[in-house]
Amino acid sequence: MVRSGGVLRRAFAAAVLGLGIAAGAAAITLLSMLLRSSTAIGGSCADGDAALADGPCRSHTGAALLIAVACALLCLLAVSWGASVLGAPRPLFLAWPVLALTLGWNFLRDGFDPPMGEGLALGYVVGGVVFLLLGAAPLLLRLSAARDVDR
Amino acid sequence: MTPSSERSRSRTTWWLYYVVVAVLGIYGGVALFDWVVG
């Protein structure tokens, strides 16, 4: 009886852990798609006075941002709890590098092939390089530290 | 004590699980975005 309870608890923790990872991936996907939808209309928008910006905003982007934040919080809590119950590896250190690399890639893509039609959007290229550095640096540091521990 | 090869296999299994659920999460994120923003 106690043993089946333990198995159930581990199965539940594995499901929660998986849900947390999926929520984290969904949050990063949402943020990436929000960035894409923003750069597609020139990087700025306005609902009231469209003369102040490049064009009208897409609807419900604020709600999508709130959902992304909720998914990120769910990921943090679910992965922390699930990994500690199961003794599984904690992948939370990947969250920032994956987010920064994804946004950097989006900026670079829009920089070299701007959605508004210019030849090269230098601001997006600079932003893309900065985000690539911000994502790659902690990832490389962490991987080299892990390699030193394994040695 | 758990042998290191078994521990390594267990870690690999976990990371595979993470990759699979992350891919599902990406599809979920795309569906959520399309549903909310349209």
N, CA and C atoms of all chains as a GROMACS GRO file, in nm:
protein
  567
    1MET      N    1   0.085  -0.121   0.000
    1MET     CA    2   0.000   0.000   0.000
    1MET      C    3   0.088   0.125   0.000
    2VAL      N    4   0.190   0.125   0.091
    2VAL     CA    5   0.280   0.239   0.099
    2VAL      C    6   0.358   0.251  -0.032
    3ARG      N    7   0.399   0.132  -0.085
    3ARG     CA    8   0.478   0.132  -0.208
    3ARG      C    9   0.397   0.187  -0.326
    4SER      N   10   0.267   0.145  -0.337
    4SER     CA   11   0.187   0.196  -0.449
    4SER      C   12   0.164   0.346  -0.434
    5GLY      N   13   0.156   0.394  -0.310
    5GLY     CA   14   0.145   0.538  -0.288
    5GLY      C   15   0.269   0.611  -0.338
    6GLY      N   16   0.386   0.549  -0.313
    6GLY     CA   17   0.511   0.608  -0.360
    6GLY      C   18   0.518   0.612  -0.511
    7VAL      N   19   0.472   0.504  -0.574
    7VAL     CA   20   0.472   0.498  -0.721
    7VAL      C   21   0.378   0.604  -0.778
    8LEU      N   22   0.261   0.616  -0.715
    8LEU     CA   23   0.164   0.718  -0.759
    8LEU      C   24   0.222   0.858  -0.747
    9ARG      N   25   0.289   0.881  -0.633
    9ARG     CA   26   0.349   1.014  -0.609
    9ARG      C   27   0.455   1.045  -0.714
   10ARG      N   28   0.536   0.943  -0.748
   10ARG     CA   29   0.641   0.963  -0.849
   10ARG      C   30   0.579   0.986  -0.988
   11ALA      N   31   0.471   0.910  -1.018
   11ALA     CA   32   0.404   0.927  -1.148
   11ALA      C   33   0.345   1.067  -1.158
   12PHE      N   34   0.284   1.113  -1.047
   12PHE     CA   35   0.226   1.247  -1.045
   12PHE      C   36   0.335   1.353  -1.062
   13ALA      N   37   0.448   1.330  -0.990
   13ALA     CA   38   0.559   1.426  -0.999
   13ALA      C   39   0.615   1.430  -1.142
   14ALA      N   40   0.622   1.312  -1.208
   14ALA     CA   41   0.673   1.309  -1.346
   14ALA      C   42   0.579   1.385  -1.439
   15ALA      N   43   0.447   1.370  -1.415
   15ALA     CA   44   0.349   1.443  -1.498
   15ALA      C   45   0.361   1.594  -1.474
   16VAL      N   46   0.375   1.633  -1.347
   16VAL     CA   47   0.387   1.776  -1.314
   16VAL      C   48   0.516   1.833  -1.375
   17LEU      N   49   0.624   1.754  -1.365
   17LEU     CA   50   0.752   1.797  -1.422
   17LEU      C   51   0.738   1.818  -1.574
   18GLY      N   52   0.674   1.722  -1.642
   18GLY     CA   53   0.653   1.734  -1.786
   18GLY      C   54   0.568   1.854  -1.820
   19LEU      N   55   0.462   1.875  -1.740
   19LEU     CA   56   0.375   1.991  -1.762
   19LEU      C   57   0.454   2.121  -1.746
   20GLY      N   58   0.543   2.123  -1.646
   20GLY     CA   59   0.625   2.242  -1.622
   20GLY      C   60   0.718   2.271  -1.739
   21ILE      N   61   0.782   2.167  -1.790
   21ILE     CA   62   0.872   2.186  -1.905
   21ILE      C   63   0.792   2.236  -2.026
   22ALA      N   64   0.674   2.174  -2.049
   22ALA     CA   65   0.590   2.215  -2.162
   22ALA      C   66   0.546   2.361  -2.144
   23ALA      N   67   0.513   2.399  -2.020
   23ALA     CA   68   0.470   2.537  -1.994
   23ALA      C   69   0.584   2.634  -2.021
   24GLY      N   70   0.706   2.596  -1.983
   24GLY     CA   71   0.822   2.683  -2.010
   24GLY      C   72   0.845   2.699  -2.159
   25ALA      N   73   0.836   2.589  -2.233
   25ALA     CA   74   0.855   2.596  -2.378
   25ALA      C   75   0.744   2.681  -2.441
   26ALA      N   76   0.622   2.667  -2.389
   26ALA     CA   77   0.510   2.746  -2.441
   26ALA      C   78   0.532   2.894  -2.413
   27ALA      N   79   0.584   2.927  -2.293
   27ALA     CA   80   0.609   3.068  -2.258
   27ALA      C   81   0.711   3.129  -2.354
   28ILE      N   82   0.820   3.057  -2.381
   28ILE     CA   83   0.923   3.109  -2.470
   28ILE      C   84   0.868   3.122  -2.613
   29THR      N   85   0.787   3.025  -2.654
   29THR     CA   86   0.726   3.032  -2.788
   29THR      C   87   0.634   3.153  -2.799
   30LEU      N   88   0.553   3.175  -2.694
   30LEU     CA   89   0.462   3.290  -2.695
   30LEU      C   90   0.540   3.422  -2.704
   31LEU      N   91   0.648   3.433  -2.623
   31LEU     CA   92   0.726   3.557  -2.625
   31LEU      C   93   0.791   3.578  -2.762
   32SER      N   94   0.841   3.469  -2.819
   32SER     CA   95   0.903   3.478  -2.951
   32SER      C   96   0.801   3.523  -3.057
   33MET      N   97   0.680   3.465  -3.050
   33MET     CA   98   0.578   3.500  -3.149
   33MET      C   99   0.526   3.643  -3.127
   34LEU      N  100   0.523   3.687  -2.999
   34LEU     CA  101   0.485   3.826  -2.972
   34LEU      C  102   0.587   3.922  -3.032
   35LEU      N  103   0.717   3.886  -3.018
   35LEU     CA  104   0.822   3.970  -3.076
   35LEU      C  105   0.807   3.975  -3.228
   36ARG      N  106   0.781   3.858  -3.288
   36ARG     CA  107   0.766   3.853  -3.434
   36ARG      C  108   0.647   3.939  -3.478
   37SER      N  109   0.536   3.930  -3.402
   37SER     CA  110   0.418   4.006  -3.443
   37SER      C  111   0.442   4.156  -3.426
   38SER      N  112   0.530   4.193  -3.331
   38SER     CA  113   0.560   4.335  -3.310
   38SER      C  114   0.653   4.387  -3.420
   39THR      N  115   0.757   4.311  -3.453
   39THR     CA  116   0.850   4.358  -3.557
   39THR      C  117   0.784   4.357  -3.695
   40ALA      N  118   0.683   4.271  -3.712
   40ALA     CA  119   0.616   4.264  -3.843
   40ALA      C  120   0.542   4.392  -3.877
   41ILE      N  121   0.506   4.472  -3.772
   41ILE     CA  122   0.437   4.599  -3.799
   41ILE      C  123   0.529   4.717  -3.772
   42GLY      N  124   0.661   4.691  -3.772
   42GLY     CA  125   0.756   4.802  -3.762
   42GLY      C  126   0.812   4.826  -3.623
   43GLY      N  127   0.772   4.746  -3.524
   43GLY     CA  128   0.830   4.757  -3.391
   43GLY      C  129   0.753   4.847  -3.297
   44SER      N  130   0.657   4.924  -3.346
   44SER     CA  131   0.575   5.006  -3.256
   44SER      C  132   0.432   5.011  -3.309
   45CYS      N  133   0.339   5.030  -3.217
   45CYS     CA  134   0.198   5.038  -3.258
   45CYS      C  135   0.123   5.125  -3.159
   46ALA      N  136   0.007   5.171  -3.196
   46ALA     CA  137  -0.075   5.253  -3.106
   46ALA      C  138  -0.221   5.223  -3.134
   47ASP      N  139  -0.300   5.216  -3.026
   47ASP     CA  140  -0.442   5.188  -3.044
   47ASP      C  141  -0.523   5.316  -3.064
   48GLY      N  142  -0.487   5.422  -2.987
   48GLY     CA  143  -0.565   5.545  -2.994
   48GLY      C  144  -0.526   5.631  -3.114
   49ASP      N  145  -0.403   5.687  -3.106
   49ASP     CA  146  -0.356   5.777  -3.211
   49ASP      C  147  -0.250   5.704  -3.294
   50ALA      N  148  -0.293   5.648  -3.405
   50ALA     CA  149  -0.203   5.568  -3.488
   50ALA      C  150  -0.092   5.652  -3.551
   51ALA      N  151  -0.107   5.787  -3.550
   51ALA     CA  152  -0.003   5.872  -3.609
   51ALA      C  153   0.125   5.867  -3.525
   52LEU      N  154   0.112   5.830  -3.397
   52LEU     CA  155   0.229   5.824  -3.308
   52LEU      C  156   0.314   5.700  -3.334
   53ALA      N  157   0.262   5.604  -3.407
   53ALA     CA  158   0.334   5.479  -3.425
   53ALA      C  159   0.325   5.436  -3.571
   54ASP      N  160   0.387   5.320  -3.598
   54ASP     CA  161   0.387   5.271  -3.736
   54ASP      C  162   0.251   5.218  -3.780
   55GLY      N  163   0.167   5.180  -3.685
   55GLY     CA  164   0.037   5.127  -3.724
   55GLY      C  165  -0.043   5.083  -3.603
   56PRO      N  166  -0.164   5.031  -3.624
   56PRO     CA  167  -0.246   4.985  -3.512
   56PRO      C  168  -0.190   4.855  -3.453
   57CYS      N  169  -0.216   4.834  -3.325
   57CYS     CA  170  -0.166   4.713  -3.258
   57CYS      C  171  -0.251   4.592  -3.296
   58ARG      N  172  -0.191   4.474  -3.289
   58ARG     CA  173  -0.270   4.352  -3.303
   58ARG      C  174  -0.349   4.334  -3.174
   59SER      N  175  -0.463   4.270  -3.185
   59SER     CA  176  -0.550   4.261  -3.068
   59SER      C  177  -0.501   4.155  -2.969
   60HIS      N  178  -0.525   4.180  -2.842
   60HIS     CA  179  -0.503   4.084  -2.733
   60HIS      C  180  -0.357   4.044  -2.714
   61THR      N  181  -0.261   4.127  -2.755
   61THR     CA  182  -0.121   4.093  -2.730
   61THR      C  183  -0.090   4.100  -2.580
   62GLY      N  184  -0.158   4.191  -2.508
   62GLY     CA  185  -0.139   4.200  -2.363
   62GLY      C  186  -0.181   4.072  -2.294
   63ALA      N  187  -0.293   4.015  -2.338
   63ALA     CA  188  -0.340   3.889  -2.280
   63ALA      C  189  -0.239   3.777  -2.308
   64ALA      N  190  -0.183   3.777  -2.430
   64ALA     CA  191  -0.083   3.674  -2.464
   64ALA      C  192   0.040   3.688  -2.376
   65LEU      N  193   0.079   3.814  -2.347
   65LEU     CA  194   0.195   3.836  -2.259
   65LEU      C  195   0.167   3.787  -2.117
   66LEU      N  196   0.045   3.812  -2.069
   66LEU     CA  197   0.008   3.764  -1.935
   66LEU      C  198   0.010   3.611  -1.931
   67ILE      N  199  -0.038   3.547  -2.036
   67ILE     CA  200  -0.038   3.400  -2.040
   67ILE      C  201   0.106   3.349  -2.040
   68ALA      N  202   0.196   3.419  -2.112
   68ALA     CA  203   0.336   3.378  -2.115
   68ALA      C  204   0.397   3.386  -1.975
   69VAL      N  205   0.366   3.494  -1.901
   69VAL     CA  206   0.418   3.508  -1.765
   69VAL      C  207   0.363   3.398  -1.675
   70ALA      N  208   0.232   3.368  -1.690
   70ALA     CA  209   0.171   3.262  -1.609
   70ALA      C  210   0.236   3.128  -1.641
   71CYS      N  211   0.263   3.101  -1.768
   71CYS     CA  212   0.328   2.975  -1.808
   71CYS      C  213   0.469   2.968  -1.748
   72ALA      N  214   0.540   3.082  -1.746
   72ALA     CA  215   0.676   3.083  -1.691
   72ALA      C  216   0.673   3.053  -1.541
   73LEU      N  217   0.575   3.112  -1.469
   73LEU     CA  218   0.564   3.085  -1.325
   73LEU      C  219   0.529   2.939  -1.300
   74LEU      N  220   0.435   2.886  -1.379
   74LEU     CA  221   0.397   2.745  -1.367
   74LEU      C  222   0.519   2.656  -1.390
   75CYS      N  223   0.599   2.692  -1.491
   75CYS     CA  224   0.720   2.615  -1.522
   75CYS      C  225   0.814   2.617  -1.401
   76LEU      N  226   0.837   2.733  -1.344
   76LEU     CA  227   0.930   2.746  -1.231
   76LEU      C  228   0.887   2.658  -1.114
   77LEU      N  229   0.758   2.668  -1.078
   77LEU     CA  230   0.708   2.593  -0.962
   77LEU      C  231   0.705   2.443  -0.990
   78ALA      N  232   0.650   2.404  -1.106
   78ALA     CA  233   0.630   2.263  -1.137
   78ALA      C  234   0.764   2.192  -1.155
   79VAL      N  235   0.858   2.255  -1.223
   79VAL     CA  236   0.988   2.190  -1.246
   79VAL      C  237   1.066   2.180  -1.115
   80SER      N  238   1.062   2.285  -1.033
   80SER     CA  239   1.134   2.280  -0.905
   80SER      C  240   1.080   2.166  -0.819
   81TRP      N  241   0.948   2.158  -0.806
   81TRP     CA  242   0.888   2.055  -0.721
   81TRP      C  243   0.910   1.916  -0.781
   82GLY      N  244   0.877   1.900  -0.909
   82GLY     CA  245   0.888   1.768  -0.972
   82GLY      C  246   1.029   1.714  -0.970
   83ALA      N  247   1.126   1.799  -1.002
   83ALA     CA  248   1.265   1.752  -1.007
   83ALA      C  249   1.315   1.717  -0.868
   84SER      N  250   1.271   1.791  -0.766
   84SER     CA  251   1.319   1.759  -0.631
   84SER      C  252   1.257   1.629  -0.580
   85VAL      N  253   1.131   1.602  -0.613
   85VAL     CA  254   1.067   1.477  -0.570
   85VAL      C  255   1.133   1.357  -0.639
   86LEU      N  256   1.162   1.372  -0.769
   86LEU     CA  257   1.212   1.259  -0.848
   86LEU      C  258   1.364   1.248  -0.848
   87GLY      N  259   1.435   1.350  -0.801
   87GLY     CA  260   1.580   1.350  -0.811
   87GLY      C  261   1.625   1.361  -0.955
   88ALA      N  262   1.543   1.424  -1.038
   88ALA     CA  263   1.574   1.438  -1.181
   88ALA      C  264   1.660   1.562  -1.203
   89PRO      N  265   1.731   1.568  -1.319
   89PRO     CA  266   1.809   1.689  -1.349
   89PRO      C  267   1.719   1.811  -1.359
   90ARG      N  268   1.773   1.926  -1.315
   90ARG     CA  269   1.695   2.051  -1.320
   90ARG      C  270   1.733   2.130  -1.444
   91PRO      N  271   1.641   2.143  -1.537
   91PRO     CA  272   1.675   2.213  -1.662
   91PRO      C  273   1.647   2.362  -1.659
   92LEU      N  274   1.615   2.417  -1.539
   92LEU     CA  275   1.575   2.559  -1.534
   92LEU      C  276   1.687   2.654  -1.578
   93PHE      N  277   1.814   2.608  -1.563
   93PHE     CA  278   1.924   2.695  -1.604
   93PHE      C  279   1.921   2.723  -1.755
   94LEU      N  280   1.846   2.639  -1.830
   94LEU     CA  281   1.838   2.658  -1.975
   94LEU      C  282   1.738   2.767  -2.014
   95ALA      N  283   1.650   2.806  -1.921
   95ALA     CA  284   1.539   2.895  -1.957
   95ALA      C  285   1.590   3.027  -2.016
   96TRP      N  286   1.682   3.093  -1.943
   96TRP     CA  287   1.730   3.223  -1.992
   96TRP      C  288   1.807   3.208  -2.124
   97PRO      N  289   1.907   3.116  -2.134
   97PRO     CA  290   1.977   3.103  -2.262
   97PRO      C  291   1.883   3.073  -2.380
   98VAL      N  292   1.786   2.985  -2.359
   98VAL     CA  293   1.694   2.951  -2.470
   98VAL      C  294   1.611   3.073  -2.509
   99LEU      N  295   1.561   3.146  -2.408
   99LEU     CA  296   1.482   3.266  -2.438
   99LEU      C  297   1.567   3.369  -2.513
  100ALA      N  298   1.688   3.397  -2.460
  100ALA     CA  299   1.772   3.501  -2.521
  100ALA      C  300   1.816   3.459  -2.662
  101LEU      N  301   1.852   3.333  -2.680
  101LEU     CA  302   1.895   3.288  -2.812
  101LEU      C  303   1.779   3.292  -2.912
  102THR      N  304   1.660   3.256  -2.865
  102THR     CA  305   1.543   3.262  -2.954
  102THR      C  306   1.513   3.405  -2.997
  103LEU      N  307   1.514   3.497  -2.899
  103LEU     CA  308   1.487   3.638  -2.933
  103LEU      C  309   1.598   3.693  -3.022
  104GLY      N  310   1.723   3.655  -2.992
  104GLY     CA  311   1.836   3.700  -3.075
  104GLY      C  312   1.822   3.654  -3.218
  105TRP      N  313   1.783   3.527  -3.234
  105TRP     CA  314   1.763   3.473  -3.369
  105TRP      C  315   1.653   3.551  -3.442
  106ASN      N  316   1.543   3.580  -3.371
  106ASN     CA  317   1.434   3.656  -3.432
  106ASN      C  318   1.479   3.795  -3.475
  107PHE      N  319   1.556   3.863  -3.387
  107PHE     CA  320   1.605   3.996  -3.420
  107PHE      C  321   1.696   3.991  -3.542
  108LEU      N  322   1.787   3.891  -3.546
  108LEU     CA  323   1.880   3.882  -3.658
  108LEU      C  324   1.805   3.855  -3.789
  109ARG      N  325   1.705   3.766  -3.781
  109ARG     CA  326   1.628   3.734  -3.901
  109ARG      C  327   1.556   3.859  -3.954
  110ASP      N  328   1.498   3.936  -3.859
  110ASP     CA  329   1.430   4.059  -3.902
  110ASP      C  330   1.531   4.166  -3.941
  111GLY      N  331   1.652   4.160  -3.886
  111GLY     CA  332   1.755   4.259  -3.920
  111GLY      C  333   1.806   4.241  -4.062
  112PHE      N  334   1.830   4.116  -4.100
  112PHE     CA  335   1.884   4.092  -4.233
  112PHE      C  336   1.773   4.083  -4.340
  113ASP      N  337   1.651   4.056  -4.296
  113ASP     CA  338   1.539   4.051  -4.390
  113ASP      C  339   1.422   4.125  -4.328
  114PRO      N  340   1.431   4.260  -4.321
  114PRO     CA  341   1.331   4.338  -4.247
  114PRO      C  342   1.190   4.320  -4.304
  115PRO      N  343   1.091   4.303  -4.215
  115PRO     CA  344   0.954   4.285  -4.262
  115PRO      C  345   0.898   4.410  -4.328
  116MET      N  346   0.957   4.529  -4.295
  116MET     CA  347   0.903   4.652  -4.353
  116MET      C  348   0.970   4.688  -4.486
  117GLY      N  349   1.062   4.604  -4.533
  117GLY     CA  350   1.110   4.621  -4.669
  117GLY      C  351   1.246   4.684  -4.688
  118GLU      N  352   1.312   4.742  -4.582
  118GLU     CA  353   1.444   4.803  -4.603
  118GLU      C  354   1.546   4.694  -4.635
  119GLY      N  355   1.668   4.737  -4.673
  119GLY     CA  356   1.771   4.639  -4.706
  119GLY      C  357   1.827   4.572  -4.582
  120LEU      N  358   1.858   4.654  -4.479
  120LEU     CA  359   1.918   4.601  -4.356
  120LEU      C  360   1.872   4.688  -4.240
  121ALA      N  361   1.817   4.625  -4.137
  121ALA     CA  362   1.775   4.700  -4.019
  121ALA      C  363   1.884   4.686  -3.913
  122LEU      N  364   1.974   4.786  -3.907
  122LEU     CA  365   2.092   4.776  -3.822
  122LEU      C  366   2.055   4.763  -3.673
  123GLY      N  367   1.949   4.833  -3.631
  123GLY     CA  368   1.907   4.826  -3.492
  123GLY      C  369   1.871   4.684  -3.451
  124TYR      N  370   1.798   4.614  -3.539
  124TYR     CA  371   1.762   4.475  -3.510
  124TYR      C  372   1.886   4.385  -3.508
  125VAL      N  373   1.982   4.412  -3.597
  125VAL     CA  374   2.103   4.330  -3.602
  125VAL      C  375   2.182   4.346  -3.472
  126VAL      N  376   2.197   4.471  -3.426
  126VAL     CA  377   2.269   4.496  -3.300
  126VAL      C  378   2.195   4.428  -3.184
  127GLY      N  379   2.063   4.444  -3.180
  127GLY     CA  380   1.984   4.378  -3.075
  127GLY      C  381   2.000   4.228  -3.080
  128GLY      N  382   2.002   4.172  -3.201
  128GLY     CA  383   2.018   4.027  -3.216
  128GLY      C  384   2.151   3.978  -3.164
  129VAL      N  385   2.259   4.053  -3.196
  129VAL     CA  386   2.393   4.013  -3.150
  129VAL      C  387   2.399   4.021  -2.998
  130VAL      N  388   2.342   4.128  -2.941
  130VAL     CA  389   2.344   4.142  -2.794
  130VAL      C  390   2.270   4.025  -2.728
  131PHE      N  391   2.152   3.990  -2.782
  131PHE     CA  392   2.076   3.880  -2.723
  131PHE      C  393   2.149   3.747  -2.741
  132LEU      N  394   2.216   3.728  -2.854
  132LEU     CA  395   2.293   3.603  -2.874
  132LEU      C  396   2.404   3.593  -2.769
  133LEU      N  397   2.472   3.706  -2.744
  133LEU     CA  398   2.578   3.705  -2.643
  133LEU      C  399   2.520   3.678  -2.504
  134LEU      N  400   2.407   3.745  -2.474
  134LEU     CA  401   2.343   3.728  -2.342
  134LEU      C  402   2.297   3.584  -2.321
  135GLY      N  403   2.259   3.516  -2.429
  135GLY     CA  404   2.215   3.377  -2.415
  135GLY      C  405   2.330   3.279  -2.416
  136ALA      N  406   2.429   3.303  -2.504
  136ALA     CA  407   2.537   3.205  -2.520
  136ALA      C  408   2.633   3.207  -2.402
  137ALA      N  409   2.661   3.327  -2.347
  137ALA     CA  410   2.763   3.337  -2.241
  137ALA      C  411   2.729   3.251  -2.119
  138PRO      N  412   2.609   3.267  -2.057
  138PRO     CA  413   2.580   3.183  -1.940
  138PRO      C  414   2.572   3.035  -1.973
  139LEU      N  415   2.525   3.004  -2.094
  139LEU     CA  416   2.516   2.863  -2.134
  139LEU      C  417   2.655   2.800  -2.144
  140LEU      N  418   2.748   2.870  -2.208
  140LEU     CA  419   2.884   2.818  -2.222
  140LEU      C  420   2.954   2.808  -2.086
  141LEU      N  421   2.931   2.909  -2.000
  141LEU     CA  422   2.991   2.905  -1.866
  141LEU      C  423   2.941   2.783  -1.790
  142ARG      N  424   2.809   2.760  -1.797
  142ARG     CA  425   2.748   2.649  -1.724
  142ARG      C  426   2.800   2.515  -1.778
  143LEU      N  427   2.808   2.503  -1.911
  143LEU     CA  428   2.853   2.377  -1.970
  143LEU      C  429   3.000   2.351  -1.937
  144SER      N  430   3.082   2.456  -1.936
  144SER     CA  431   3.222   2.434  -1.904
  144SER      C  432   3.238   2.400  -1.756
  145ALA      N  433   3.155   2.459  -1.669
  145ALA     CA  434   3.159   2.424  -1.527
  145ALA      C  435   3.119   2.280  -1.506
  146ALA      N  436   3.015   2.234  -1.578
  146ALA     CA  437   2.969   2.096  -1.567
  146ALA      C  438   3.078   1.999  -1.615
  147ARG      N  439   3.149   2.038  -1.718
  147ARG     CA  440   3.256   1.951  -1.769
  147ARG      C  441   3.369   1.940  -1.666
  148ASP      N  442   3.398   2.054  -1.598
  148ASP     CA  443   3.504   2.050  -1.496
  148ASP      C  444   3.465   1.958  -1.381
  149VAL      N  445   3.336   1.957  -1.345
  149VAL     CA  446   3.289   1.871  -1.235
  149VAL      C  447   3.300   1.725  -1.274
  150ASP      N  448   3.266   1.692  -1.401
  150ASP     CA  449   3.273   1.554  -1.446
  150ASP      C  450   3.414   1.500  -1.451
  151ARG      N  451   3.513   1.590  -1.467
  151ARG     CA  452   3.652   1.546  -1.482
  151ARG      C  453   3.709   1.485  -1.354
  152MET      N  454   2.452   0.185  -0.358
  152MET     CA  455   2.497   0.297  -0.441
  152MET      C  456   2.467   0.268  -0.589
  153THR      N  457   2.424   0.370  -0.665
  153THR     CA  458   2.390   0.350  -0.805
  153THR      C  459   2.516   0.358  -0.892
  154PRO      N  460   2.539   0.256  -0.977
  154PRO     CA  461   2.655   0.263  -1.067
  154PRO      C  462   2.645   0.387  -1.157
  155SER      N  463   2.763   0.443  -1.195
  155SER     CA  464   2.760   0.569  -1.271
  155SER      C  465   2.698   0.553  -1.410
  156SER      N  466   2.715   0.432  -1.473
  156SER     CA  467   2.655   0.413  -1.605
  156SER      C  468   2.503   0.416  -1.596
  157GLU      N  469   2.450   0.356  -1.485
  157GLU     CA  470   2.304   0.356  -1.467
  157GLU      C  471   2.252   0.498  -1.441
  158ARG      N  472   2.331   0.573  -1.362
  158ARG     CA  473   2.293   0.712  -1.333
  158ARG      C  474   2.293   0.794  -1.462
  159SER      N  475   2.394   0.770  -1.546
  159SER     CA  476   2.404   0.843  -1.673
  159SER      C  477   2.288   0.809  -1.765
  160ARG      N  478   2.248   0.677  -1.766
  160ARG     CA  479   2.135   0.638  -1.850
  160ARG      C  480   2.006   0.703  -1.801
  161SER      N  481   1.992   0.709  -1.668
  161SER     CA  482   1.873   0.771  -1.611
  161SER      C  483   1.867   0.919  -1.648
  162ARG      N  484   1.982   0.987  -1.643
  162ARG     CA  485   1.985   1.129  -1.681
  162ARG      C  486   1.949   1.146  -1.828
  163THR      N  487   2.003   1.056  -1.913
  163THR     CA  488   1.971   1.065  -2.056
  163THR      C  489   1.821   1.048  -2.078
  164THR      N  490   1.760   0.952  -2.005
  164THR     CA  491   1.615   0.931  -2.018
  164THR      C  492   1.538   1.056  -1.979
  165TRP      N  493   1.581   1.119  -1.869
  165TRP     CA  494   1.513   1.241  -1.827
  165TRP      C  495   1.524   1.350  -1.933
  166TRP      N  496   1.644   1.367  -1.989
  166TRP     CA  497   1.662   1.473  -2.089
  166TRP      C  498   1.580   1.444  -2.214
  167LEU      N  499   1.568   1.316  -2.251
  167LEU     CA  500   1.482   1.280  -2.365
  167LEU      C  501   1.337   1.317  -2.336
  168TYR      N  502   1.295   1.287  -2.213
  168TYR     CA  503   1.159   1.323  -2.170
  168TYR      C  504   1.140   1.474  -2.180
  169TYR      N  505   1.240   1.550  -2.136
  169TYR     CA  506   1.232   1.696  -2.141
  169TYR      C  507   1.217   1.745  -2.286
  170VAL      N  508   1.294   1.685  -2.376
  170VAL     CA  509   1.289   1.727  -2.517
  170VAL      C  510   1.150   1.702  -2.575
  171VAL      N  511   1.095   1.582  -2.545
  171VAL     CA  512   0.963   1.548  -2.599
  171VAL      C  513   0.856   1.645  -2.548
  172VAL      N  514   0.855   1.669  -2.416
  172VAL     CA  515   0.750   1.757  -2.362
  172VAL      C  516   0.774   1.903  -2.404
  173ALA      N  517   0.903   1.940  -2.425
  173ALA     CA  518   0.930   2.077  -2.473
  173ALA      C  519   0.875   2.096  -2.614
  174VAL      N  520   0.890   1.994  -2.699
  174VAL     CA  521   0.835   2.004  -2.836
  174VAL      C  522   0.683   2.018  -2.829
  175LEU      N  523   0.620   1.938  -2.741
  175LEU     CA  524   0.474   1.951  -2.723
  175LEU      C  525   0.438   2.091  -2.674
  176GLY      N  526   0.522   2.144  -2.584
  176GLY     CA  527   0.499   2.280  -2.532
  176GLY      C  528   0.508   2.385  -2.641
  177ILE      N  529   0.603   2.366  -2.734
  177ILE     CA  530   0.616   2.462  -2.845
  177ILE      C  531   0.488   2.463  -2.929
  178TYR      N  532   0.438   2.342  -2.960
  178TYR     CA  533   0.311   2.334  -3.035
  178TYR      C  534   0.198   2.400  -2.954
  179GLY      N  535   0.199   2.376  -2.824
  179GLY     CA  536   0.097   2.437  -2.738
  179GLY      C  537   0.107   2.589  -2.740
  180GLY      N  538   0.230   2.641  -2.736
  180GLY     CA  539   0.252   2.786  -2.738
  180GLY      C  540   0.201   2.848  -2.868
  181VAL      N  541   0.229   2.780  -2.979
  181VAL     CA  542   0.183   2.830  -3.110
  181VAL      C  543   0.030   2.832  -3.113
  182ALA      N  544  -0.031   2.723  -3.063
  182ALA     CA  545  -0.178   2.715  -3.062
  182ALA      C  546  -0.237   2.823  -2.972
  183LEU      N  547  -0.174   2.845  -2.854
  183LEU     CA  548  -0.221   2.949  -2.762
  183LEU      C  549  -0.213   3.086  -2.827
  184PHE      N  550  -0.100   3.113  -2.894
  184PHE     CA  551  -0.083   3.244  -2.958
  184PHE      C  552  -0.191   3.265  -3.066
  185ASP      N  553  -0.211   3.162  -3.148
  185ASP     CA  554  -0.312   3.175  -3.254
  185ASP      C  555  -0.451   3.194  -3.196
  186TRP      N  556  -0.476   3.127  -3.082
  186TRP     CA  557  -0.608   3.135  -3.018
  186TRP      C  558  -0.630   3.273  -2.957
  187VAL      N  559  -0.527   3.327  -2.890
  187VAL     CA  560  -0.544   3.453  -2.818
  187VAL      C  561  -0.532   3.574  -2.912
  188VAL      N  562  -0.427   3.575  -2.994
  188VAL     CA  563  -0.402   3.692  -3.079
  188VAL      C  564  -0.474   3.679  -3.213
  189GLY      N  565  -0.486   3.556  -3.257
  189GLY     CA  566  -0.560   3.533  -3.381
  189GLY      C  567  -0.478   3.567  -3.502
   0.00000   0.00000   0.00000
